[in-house]
């Protein structure tokens, strides 16, 4: 495969890769927020009334 064909192939893949990466980033963000929320709830139940511990607001 010559470099010109490879370049054309990669240019054709760009929109699909952008879509996959966008989905990946959105899922990662959602999972991070969910884990942060769960950890805050667990910390709050382990240390009730401790200042600064509260479930994050969305």
One Martini backbone bead per residue (centre of mass of N, CA, C, O) as a GRO file, in nm:
protein
   58
    1UNK     BB    1   0.096   0.038   0.024
    2UNK     BB    2   0.066   0.356  -0.032
    3UNK     BB    3   0.066   0.669   0.111
    4UNK     BB    4  -0.184   0.780  -0.041
    5UNK     BB    5  -0.385   0.557   0.036
    6UNK     BB    6  -0.352   0.586   0.340
    7UNK     BB    7  -0.451   0.877   0.359
    8UNK     BB    8  -0.734   0.823   0.246
    9UNK     BB    9  -0.820   0.620   0.456
   10UNK     BB   10  -0.790   0.805   0.708
   11UNK     BB   11  -0.989   1.024   0.612
   12UNK     BB   12  -1.236   0.823   0.613
   13UNK     BB   13  -1.208   0.759   0.937
   14UNK     BB   14  -1.248   1.021   1.101
   15UNK     BB   15  -1.557   1.036   1.164
   16UNK     BB   16  -1.571   0.767   1.318
   17UNK     BB   17  -1.360   0.836   1.537
   18UNK     BB   18  -1.502   1.083   1.651
   19UNK     BB   19  -1.753   0.932   1.745
   20UNK     BB   20  -1.613   0.732   1.935
   21UNK     BB   21  -1.471   0.941   2.117
   22UNK     BB   22  -1.722   1.091   2.210
   23UNK     BB   23  -1.855   0.848   2.348
   24UNK     BB   24  -1.625   0.783   2.540
   25UNK     BB   25  -1.620   1.055   2.691
   26UNK     BB   26  -1.913   1.049   2.794
   27UNK     BB   27  -1.891   0.781   2.952
   28UNK     BB   28  -1.657   0.865   3.135
   29UNK     BB   29  -1.797   1.102   3.268
   30UNK     BB   30  -2.040   0.948   3.384
   31UNK     BB   31  -1.873   0.748   3.554
   32UNK     BB   32  -1.725   0.952   3.727
   33UNK     BB   33  -1.977   1.083   3.855
   34UNK     BB   34  -2.089   0.824   3.978
   35UNK     BB   35  -1.844   0.755   4.157
   36UNK     BB   36  -1.842   1.020   4.316
   37UNK     BB   37  -2.123   0.985   4.437
   38UNK     BB   38  -2.074   0.714   4.582
   39UNK     BB   39  -1.837   0.810   4.759
   40UNK     BB   40  -1.994   1.031   4.906
   41UNK     BB   41  -2.207   0.845   5.032
   42UNK     BB   42  -2.010   0.664   5.187
   43UNK     BB   43  -1.875   0.887   5.353
   44UNK     BB   44  -2.136   0.987   5.485
   45UNK     BB   45  -2.201   0.710   5.628
   46UNK     BB   46  -1.925   0.687   5.787
   47UNK     BB   47  -1.932   1.030   5.836
   48UNK     BB   48  -2.144   1.173   6.009
   49UNK     BB   49  -2.135   1.529   6.015
   50UNK     BB   50  -1.905   1.594   5.840
   51UNK     BB   51  -1.734   1.834   5.716
   52UNK     BB   52  -1.764   1.848   5.353
   53UNK     BB   53  -1.979   1.619   5.328
   54UNK     BB   54  -2.125   1.574   5.005
   55UNK     BB   55  -2.334   1.546   4.755
   56UNK     BB   56  -2.314   1.608   4.445
   57UNK     BB   57  -2.422   1.838   4.218
   58UNK     BB   58  -2.585   1.844   3.886
   0.00000   0.00000   0.00000
